[in-house]
Amino acid sequence: MSSRKEILIIGASLLVNCNLYAGFDFGSGDSCEGGSGSFQQEIEYWDNDPEKAVTVGTIPKDLKDVYISLKSDEDVDIRLYDANGDKIVHWPSGIINGPNKAVIPYNGVTIEYSGYNGDGTGLGHEYIKISGVTQNDFVMKAFGYKAGYAEVYYSWVGNGDCDESTSDSSTPSASGSGDFEQAIVEDDIVTIGDIPPKVNNLYITLTSDKDVDIQLYDKDDGTAIIAWPEGILSGEGKQTTNYKGMEIEWSGYNGDGVNLGNEYIKITGETTANLTMKAYGYEAGYAKVHYEWGSDIATDSDINTTDIVDNNITTDTPSTDIGLTEASIVDRHNYYRNLDFQDSNLTWDATLAEHAQQWADYLAKNYTQADADGGASPHASQFNSSTHGLPYEGEGENIAWASGGLAYVLDEPVDITEVGAAGNINGKYGAVDMWANEKAYYDYESNSGNGNVVGHYTQVVWQKTTKVGCGQAESETDRPGSYVVCRYYIAGNMVGEKPYCTDYSVAQYYNNPSLSFSSDTIDGKTFGTTKLLEDRVNCTIEEKEGDELTFNSDGSGVFKKFDFFNNGGYVVDLEFTSVIEDGILKMSGDVGDNPAFINLKLIGEDSDYYYTEAEWSLNKDVSGYYRRSILKLAK
């Protein structure tokens, strides 16, 4: 049996050529055959030259469905150019305002790529996916903030000129097997591969340390055979169905009973239709895919399941009604926060509440059963994000949905350390309690849920978050139920960071929230500066003295030797103009061709210093390379 046949069973990722040299090898044989490969790529330090990047390889014209991932221990940005050198994915173009993916159309294909924070598993973990047949050559490069090495993995389905109807590849081999690694995208669906007719006794497993749901569709008409809520178990045991004469068995939403990311699909007998397998990720990560066909497939096994907790929406059917006060919502958040720290209580914010209510209303009017069935994320940053235009930049978000009534909070808090299954609330919990209930799965040392959803809990207790606002709405679509949305500032769940640190406190700097900047504070004055750089991964804090911040009488000025990346990699003298809006000092200028900004908000003072919350970026329009810290201004 030729290994070239095996690729037709699941998809382009199944033929692995382990090339140990830099550069892509997309083959030159039968145009109907795809493949994959991997190699190690050296990454060069950018050395203060924003155009310095190493060439990873060329993606030629007429390739179909190309996927490339790049993994490095250092912070690396992917770049994509066309053959003329035009920048397609390149900072500041192509860098998005957060750790999520972006999608752009380009010359007949759709290009998806990871954000400036990578794929969510690490700053040096990046990917590019080109859907469709390439109409031109592309060049992929890598930009390194530090020197190092990256592992590059790539796959493709075949050549765009391939006539599948005349290829012998339409008839699969009698038996075979294979393995490959698949990147999983947070709050989104990725295609694992296609399954043609006449495949006998197919068994596919998907193993990940992240919570992943398998999905199966009819490729020809798009019918969702296995996709939430169809095919998701509501109790213990596996699920089975008969579709077009095929006996299909699959694991439930709790996986195979061992891990939420351990899933399988088994089709007994011969496939009778073109199928597509996909995976929905509640967290970004990677999955190992194993597939085999033609032999006796795995025997039945008991599958243990628990109730549903979706990383996009927490679901259940509590009986209590909306009507508790804003103070109750704040108090309940602070109750759960104070179990671990006491120096950062939340306060109610009317603007956040307005945004939360806007989004709850939007979901109530627009989020349909078809959206839920298709796995569409209800988060404001993703659901119709290009069209709704709602002002949510920099805010965090938790969403709860229930088919019946839904409360903000319970009459009393719950013991979140002893609950056996987050979301198994049986009509007893309110939204905040449901989110906090995920602590039962959270492990502080590893900063993970060990395969369980914990992102709602970590946002509730995110120590650097200071404000919350919530809203509620009843669905007006064909998906009846209630939505509760809470929005947070500062947003939590930053990749790699722990939700709270108890080894130090910054509470002493927040000693006068009523302070605000005025022209009398800054005009004609010079301040020495010190950044308080918090390492929220290792829970340490470092004071780093900077240079002078000088203001002229008209509010213009210069921030000398400002370290944009906090690592000495990009230190410039930023000449700026400034305005004061709502007490916040906003400075803006240019670094080369890139608009930059620094915003300062007063939070306290003593006899020697003003204490400010500082946020800054090298690109004001897209907030690329966004940073923030406490900045001390010497009086």
C-alpha positions in Angstrom: 0.0 0.0 0.0 1.4 3.4 -0.9 1.4 5.9 1.9 0.3 8.5 -0.7 -3.2 6.9 -0.6 -3.5 7.5 3.1 -3.8 11.2 2.7 -7.2 10.8 1.1 -8.8 9.4 4.3 -8.7 12.4 6.5 -6.9 15.3 4.9 -3.7 17.0 3.9 -2.0 16.6 7.2 -1.6 12.8 7.0 1.5 12.4 4.8 4.5 13.5 6.9 7.9 14.2 5.4 10.4 15.1 8.1 12.7 17.4 6.2 15.6 18.5 8.4 16.6 21.5 6.3 15.1 25.0 6.2 12.5 25.7 3.5 9.3 24.2 2.2 9.2 21.2 0.0 5.8 21.1 -1.7 6.8 18.3 -4.0 6.7 18.0 -7.8 4.9 14.7 -8.5 1.2 13.9 -9.1 -0.6 17.3 -8.8 -3.5 15.5 -7.0 -1.4 14.6 -4.0 -0.9 16.8 -1.0 1.4 16.2 1.9 3.2 17.8 4.8 6.6 18.3 6.3 8.6 19.9 9.0 12.0 21.5 9.5 14.0 23.6 12.0 14.4 27.3 11.1 17.0 29.6 12.6 15.6 32.9 13.9 17.7 36.1 13.9 17.5 38.9 16.4 15.9 42.0 14.8 18.7 44.3 16.1 16.5 47.4 16.0 15.8 46.9 12.3 12.0 46.5 11.8 12.5 45.1 8.3 14.9 42.4 9.4 13.3 39.0 9.1 14.5 35.5 7.9 12.9 33.8 5.0 11.1 30.6 6.0 10.2 29.6 2.5 8.1 30.2 -0.7 4.5 29.1 -1.1 4.0 28.6 -4.9 1.0 29.3 -7.0 -1.7 26.6 -7.5 -1.4 25.0 -4.0 -4.6 24.1 -2.3 -5.4 24.7 1.4 -2.0 25.4 2.9 -1.4 25.3 6.6 1.9 26.4 8.3 2.7 26.5 12.0 5.8 27.9 13.7 6.8 27.1 17.2 9.6 28.8 19.1 10.6 29.3 22.7 11.3 33.0 21.8 8.8 35.7 20.8 8.5 35.5 17.0 6.1 37.1 14.5 5.1 35.5 11.3 5.1 37.6 8.1 3.6 36.9 4.7 4.4 38.7 1.4 3.3 38.3 -2.1 5.9 37.8 -4.9 6.1 41.5 -5.5 7.1 42.1 -1.9 3.7 43.6 -0.8 3.2 43.1 2.9 0.1 41.0 3.6 0.8 39.9 7.2 3.3 42.2 8.7 3.5 44.6 11.6 1.7 47.0 11.9 -0.5 45.7 9.1 -1.8 42.3 10.0 -1.3 42.5 13.7 -4.6 42.4 15.6 -5.7 43.9 18.8 -5.4 40.8 21.0 -4.3 37.2 21.1 -6.9 36.0 18.7 -6.7 35.2 15.0 -7.4 37.5 12.1 -8.9 36.6 8.7 -8.4 38.6 5.5 -9.3 37.9 1.8 -6.4 38.2 -0.7 -6.4 37.5 -4.4 -8.9 34.7 -4.5 -7.9 33.0 -1.2 -8.8 33.5 2.5 -5.8 34.0 4.8 -6.1 33.3 8.5 -3.3 33.9 10.9 -2.5 34.1 14.6 -2.4 37.5 16.5 0.6 39.2 18.0 0.3 37.0 21.0 0.6 33.9 18.9 -2.0 31.1 18.8 -2.7 31.4 22.5 -0.2 28.8 23.7 2.9 31.0 23.5 4.3 34.2 22.1 6.4 32.1 19.7 3.6 29.8 18.5 2.2 31.2 15.3 0.3 29.9 12.3 -0.9 30.9 8.8 -3.8 29.1 7.0 -4.5 29.8 3.3 -7.9 28.4 2.3 -8.5 27.9 -1.4 -6.0 27.7 -4.4 -3.2 30.1 -4.3 -3.3 32.5 -7.4 0.3 33.7 -6.9 3.5 32.9 -5.1 3.8 33.9 -1.4 6.9 34.3 0.7 6.8 33.6 4.4 9.3 35.2 6.8 9.8 35.2 10.6 10.7 38.3 12.7 12.5 37.6 15.9 12.7 39.7 19.1 15.4 37.4 20.2 17.7 35.0 18.3 16.7 31.3 18.5 15.2 28.4 16.6 11.7 27.5 15.5 10.0 24.3 14.5 8.1 24.7 11.3 5.3 22.3 10.3 3.4 22.7 7.0 0.7 20.8 5.1 -1.3 21.2 1.9 -4.2 19.3 0.3 -2.9 19.2 -3.3 -2.7 21.2 -6.5 -5.4 23.4 -7.8 -5.2 21.9 -11.2 -6.1 18.4 -9.9 -9.1 16.8 -11.4 -10.3 14.6 -8.6 -13.0 13.0 -10.7 -10.3 11.4 -12.9 -7.8 10.6 -10.2 -7.4 7.1 -8.8 -7.0 8.7 -5.5 -10.8 8.8 -5.2 -10.7 5.1 -4.2 -9.1 4.7 -0.8 -6.8 1.8 0.1 -8.3 -1.2 1.7 -6.7 -0.4 5.0 -4.1 1.9 6.6 -3.4 4.2 9.5 -1.6 7.5 10.2 -0.9 10.2 12.8 -0.4 13.9 12.7 -0.5 17.0 14.9 -3.3 19.6 14.5 -3.3 23.1 15.8 -6.5 24.0 17.7 -7.8 27.6 17.7 -9.6 29.1 20.8 -13.3 29.7 20.3 -13.2 28.5 16.7 -13.5 25.5 14.4 -10.6 24.0 12.5 -10.9 21.4 9.8 -9.2 18.1 10.6 -9.7 16.6 7.1 -12.0 15.0 4.6 -13.3 11.4 4.6 -14.4 10.0 1.1 -16.9 7.3 0.5 -16.0 3.6 0.5 -13.7 3.8 3.6 -14.3 0.6 5.6 -14.4 0.6 9.5 -12.9 4.0 10.2 -11.7 4.9 13.7 -10.3 8.4 14.5 -9.0 9.6 17.9 -8.1 13.1 18.8 -6.0 13.7 22.0 -5.2 17.1 23.5 -4.5 18.5 26.9 -7.1 21.2 26.0 -10.8 20.9 26.0 -11.8 20.1 22.4 -15.0 18.9 20.8 -15.0 16.8 17.6 -17.5 17.6 14.8 -18.6 15.7 11.7 -20.3 17.2 8.7 -21.7 16.0 5.4 -19.2 17.7 3.0 -21.6 17.9 0.1 -24.6 19.6 1.8 -23.1 20.9 5.0 -25.4 18.8 7.3 -24.0 18.9 10.9 -24.0 15.2 11.9 -21.9 15.7 15.1 -21.9 19.4 16.2 -23.0 21.1 19.4 -25.8 20.9 20.4 -26.5 17.9 18.1 -24.4 15.0 19.2 -23.4 16.4 22.6 -24.3 14.0 25.4 -26.5 15.1 28.2 -25.6 12.1 30.4 -23.2 9.2 30.7 -22.3 6.9 27.8 -21.3 7.2 24.2 -23.6 8.6 21.5 -24.6 6.8 18.3 -26.5 7.7 15.2 -27.3 6.3 11.7 -26.6 8.7 8.9 -27.2 7.7 5.3 -26.8 4.0 6.3 -23.6 4.6 8.3 -23.4 3.5 11.9 -21.5 6.4 13.6 -20.4 6.4 17.3 -18.6 9.2 19.0 -17.4 10.3 22.5 -19.5 12.9 24.4 -18.7 16.4 25.3 -16.6 15.1 28.2 -14.4 13.2 25.8 -13.6 9.5 26.3 -14.1 9.9 30.1 -10.3 10.3 30.7 -9.8 13.8 29.5 -12.0 16.6 28.0 -9.6 16.7 25.0 -9.7 12.9 24.3 -12.3 12.4 21.6 -13.1 9.7 19.1 -15.3 8.9 16.1 -16.0 5.4 14.9 -17.8 4.5 11.7 -18.7 0.8 11.4 -18.9 -0.5 7.9 -18.4 1.5 4.8 -18.7 5.3 4.4 -21.5 6.2 2.0 -20.9 10.0 1.7 -18.2 12.6 1.5 -17.6 13.7 5.1 -15.5 16.4 6.8 -14.2 16.1 10.4 -13.6 19.3 12.3 -12.7 20.3 15.9 -13.9 23.1 18.1 -11.4 24.4 20.7 -12.4 26.0 24.0 -8.7 26.8 24.4 -5.9 27.2 21.9 -3.4 24.3 21.7 -2.5 21.2 19.8 -4.1 17.8 19.3 -2.6 14.5 18.2 -4.8 12.8 15.6 -4.6 9.1 15.0 -6.7 7.4 12.3 -7.0 3.8 11.0 -9.4 2.0 8.7 -10.0 -1.4 7.2 -9.4 -3.6 10.3 -11.5 -4.4 13.3 -11.9 -1.1 15.1 -12.0 -0.3 18.7 -14.5 -2.1 20.9 -17.2 -0.2 22.8 -16.2 1.3 26.1 -18.0 3.2 28.9 -17.7 6.9 28.5 -18.1 9.0 31.7 -19.6 12.4 31.1 -20.6 15.5 33.1 -22.8 18.4 32.4 -22.0 21.0 29.7 -19.7 23.9 30.3 -18.9 25.7 27.1 -15.9 28.0 27.1 -17.9 30.5 25.1 -21.1 30.2 27.2 -21.8 28.6 30.5 -25.1 26.8 30.3 -27.8 25.5 32.6 -31.4 26.0 33.7 -31.5 27.7 37.1 -34.8 28.7 38.4 -34.0 32.0 40.1 -35.0 35.3 38.5 -33.1 38.4 37.6 -33.5 41.2 40.0 -30.5 41.4 42.4 -28.8 44.7 42.7 -25.5 46.0 41.3 -24.0 45.8 44.8 -24.9 42.1 45.0 -23.0 41.5 41.7 -19.9 43.4 42.9 -20.1 41.8 46.4 -20.3 38.3 44.9 -17.3 38.9 42.7 -15.3 40.2 45.6 -16.4 37.3 47.8 -14.7 34.9 45.5 -11.7 37.2 44.9 -11.1 37.6 48.6 -10.8 33.9 49.1 -7.3 34.3 47.5 -6.3 38.0 48.0 -7.7 41.1 49.7 -6.0 43.9 47.9 -8.0 44.4 44.7 -11.8 44.6 45.1 -13.9 45.4 42.1 -16.2 48.4 41.8 -19.2 48.9 39.6 -18.6 50.7 36.3 -21.6 52.3 34.4 -19.8 52.3 31.1 -18.9 48.6 31.4 -22.5 47.9 32.3 -23.7 49.8 29.3 -21.4 47.8 27.1 -22.5 44.5 28.7 -26.2 45.4 28.2 -25.5 46.4 24.6 -24.0 43.0 24.0 -26.6 41.0 25.8 -29.3 42.8 23.7 -27.3 42.1 20.6 -27.1 38.4 21.3 -30.7 38.3 22.3 -31.7 39.7 18.8 -29.0 38.1 16.6 -27.6 34.8 18.1 -29.7 32.0 16.6 -29.9 28.3 17.0 -28.0 27.9 13.8 -25.2 30.0 15.2 -25.1 27.7 18.3 -25.3 24.6 16.1 -22.4 25.8 14.0 -20.2 26.5 17.0 -20.2 30.3 16.5 -18.6 32.0 19.5 -21.0 34.5 21.1 -18.1 36.7 22.4 -18.2 40.3 21.2 -14.6 40.1 19.8 -15.7 37.3 17.5 -19.4 37.1 16.7 -20.1 39.4 13.8 -17.1 41.4 15.0 -16.5 43.1 11.7 -20.0 44.5 11.5 -21.5 45.2 15.0 -19.0 48.0 15.7 -19.5 48.0 19.5 -16.8 49.7 21.6 -15.2 46.9 23.5 -11.5 47.3 23.1 -9.5 46.4 26.1 -12.4 44.9 28.1 -12.8 41.3 29.4 -16.0 39.4 29.1 -17.9 36.5 30.6 -21.2 35.2 29.2 -23.8 32.9 30.6 -26.8 31.5 28.9 -29.7 29.3 30.2 -32.7 27.9 28.4 -34.8 29.0 31.4 -34.5 32.0 33.7 -31.0 33.0 34.8 -29.9 34.9 37.9 -26.8 37.2 38.2 -26.0 35.6 41.6 -27.5 33.2 44.1 -28.9 34.2 47.4 -25.8 32.8 49.0 -22.3 32.0 47.6 -21.2 28.4 47.0 -18.2 26.4 48.2 -16.2 26.6 45.0 -13.5 24.2 46.2 -15.7 21.1 46.6 -18.1 21.1 43.6 -17.4 18.1 41.5 -18.3 19.4 38.1 -18.3 23.1 37.0 -21.7 23.8 35.5 -23.5 21.0 37.2 -25.8 23.5 39.0 -29.2 21.8 38.8 -31.1 25.0 38.9 -29.3 26.4 42.0 -26.6 28.8 40.7 -26.5 32.3 39.4 -24.1 33.4 36.6 -21.3 34.7 38.8 -21.4 31.5 40.9 -21.3 29.3 37.9 -18.2 31.1 36.6 -16.5 31.0 40.0 -17.5 27.3 40.4 -14.8 26.4 37.8 -12.2 26.9 40.6 -12.8 23.2 41.4 -10.7 22.4 38.3 -8.1 25.2 38.5 -4.5 24.3 39.5 -2.6 27.4 40.6 0.9 25.9 40.2 0.5 24.8 36.6 -1.9 27.8 35.9 -4.3 25.5 34.0 -7.5 23.6 34.3 -5.8 20.3 33.3 -8.1 20.0 30.4 -11.2 21.6 32.0 -12.6 25.0 31.3 -11.5 27.6 33.9 -11.4 30.9 31.9 -14.6 32.2 33.4 -13.2 31.7 37.0 -9.9 33.3 36.2 -11.6 36.4 34.8 -13.7 36.7 37.9 -10.6 36.6 40.2 -8.2 38.4 37.8 -6.3 40.5 40.3 -5.4 43.4 38.0 -9.1 43.8 37.0 -10.6 46.7 39.0 -14.1 47.3 37.5 -17.1 45.2 36.4 -20.5 46.0 34.8 -23.2 43.5 33.8 -26.4 43.3 31.7 -29.1 40.7 30.9 -31.5 40.1 28.1 -34.1 37.5 27.0 -33.6 35.9 23.6 -35.8 37.0 20.8 -34.5 34.5 18.3 -35.3 30.8 17.7 -32.9 30.0 20.6 -35.0 30.7 23.7 -33.4 31.6 27.0 -31.6 34.3 28.9 -28.2 35.9 28.5 -26.1 37.4 31.3 -23.0 39.3 30.2 -20.4 40.8 32.5 -17.6 43.0 31.2 -14.4 43.8 33.0 -11.6 46.3 33.0 -8.7 45.6 32.9 -9.3 42.5 30.8 -8.1 39.3 32.4 -6.8 36.0 31.0 -3.6 37.3 29.5 -1.7 34.4 27.9 0.7 32.8 30.4 -0.1 35.0 33.3 -1.5 33.8 36.6 -4.8 35.3 37.7 -3.4 36.6 41.0 -0.1 36.8 42.8 0.2 36.8 46.6 4.0 37.2 46.8 3.6 41.0 46.5 1.0 43.7 46.4 0.5 46.9 44.4 -2.5 48.0 46.5 -0.4 50.8 48.2 -0.1 52.7 44.9 -3.9 52.9 44.5 -4.3 55.3 47.4 -6.3 58.1 45.8 -8.6 57.1 42.9 -10.1 60.6 42.8 -6.9 62.1 41.5 -6.8 63.3 37.9 -4.3 65.0 35.6 -4.6 68.7 34.9 -2.5 71.3 33.0 -1.2 72.5 36.4 0.2 69.0 37.1 2.3 68.8 34.0 2.9 72.1 32.1 6.6 73.1 32.1 7.6 70.2 34.4 10.0 67.3 34.1 9.6 64.0 35.9 11.9 61.2 36.6 10.2 57.8 35.8 10.3 54.3 37.2 8.3 51.4 35.7 7.0 48.7 38.0 7.4 45.6 35.8 5.2 42.8 37.0 6.0 39.2 35.9 2.6 37.6 36.3 3.9 34.3 35.2 6.5 33.9 38.0 4.7 36.4 40.3 7.6 38.8 40.8 7.9 42.6 40.5 10.9 44.7 39.4 11.4 48.5 39.6 13.1 49.7 36.4 14.2 53.3 36.3 13.7 55.2 33.1 14.7 58.5 31.7 13.0 61.9 32.0 9.5 62.8 30.9 9.4 66.5 30.0 6.4 68.7 29.2 6.4 72.1 27.6 3.9 74.8 28.5 1.7 73.8 25.6 1.5 70.2 26.6 4.0 69.0 24.0 7.1 67.3 25.2 9.5 64.4 25.0 9.8 61.1 26.8 13.5 60.3 26.6 14.8 56.7 26.0 11.3 55.1 26.4 11.6 51.3 26.4 8.6 50.2 24.4 9.1 46.5 24.9 10.5 46.6 28.4 13.5 44.5 27.3 15.9 47.1 25.8 15.0 46.0 22.3 13.3 49.2 21.2 14.3 52.3 23.1 13.5 55.7 21.5 13.0 59.4 22.4 9.3 59.9 21.8 8.4 63.5 20.9 4.7 63.9 21.6 1.7 66.2 21.8 -0.7 65.6 24.7 -4.3 66.1 25.7 -6.1 65.5 29.0 -9.5 63.7 28.6 -11.5 62.8 31.6 -8.5 63.2 33.8 -6.3 60.8 31.7 -3.1 62.2 30.1 -2.9 61.0 26.5 0.4 61.5 24.7 0.8 60.7 21.0 3.7 60.8 18.5 5.4 58.9 15.7 8.1 56.3 15.8 9.3 56.1 12.2 6.1 55.5 10.2 4.2 54.1 13.1 1.9 56.2 15.3 2.6 55.6 19.0 0.8 56.5 22.2 1.3 56.5 25.9 -1.7 57.0 28.3 -1.3 57.8 32.0 -4.0 57.6 34.6 -3.4 58.9 38.2 -4.1 56.3 40.9 -2.3 57.7 43.9 0.5 59.8 45.3 2.8 60.4 48.2 5.3 63.1 49.1 7.8 61.8 46.5 5.9 60.3 43.6 2.7 60.4 41.5 1.6 56.8 40.8 0.0 56.2 37.4 -1.5 53.3 35.4 0.4 53.5 32.1 -0.5 51.9 28.8 1.3 52.3 25.6 1.6 50.9 22.0 3.7 51.4 18.9 0.6 51.5 16.8 -2.4 53.6 18.0 -4.7 52.3 15.3 -4.4 48.6 16.0 -2.8 48.6 19.5 0.0 46.3 18.3 2.5 45.4 21.0 0.3 46.8 23.7 1.9 47.1 27.1 0.9 48.4 30.5 2.4 48.8 34.0 2.4 51.1 37.0 4.6 54.1 36.2 6.0 56.3 39.1 6.6 59.9 38.3 9.1 61.6 40.7 7.8 64.9 41.8 
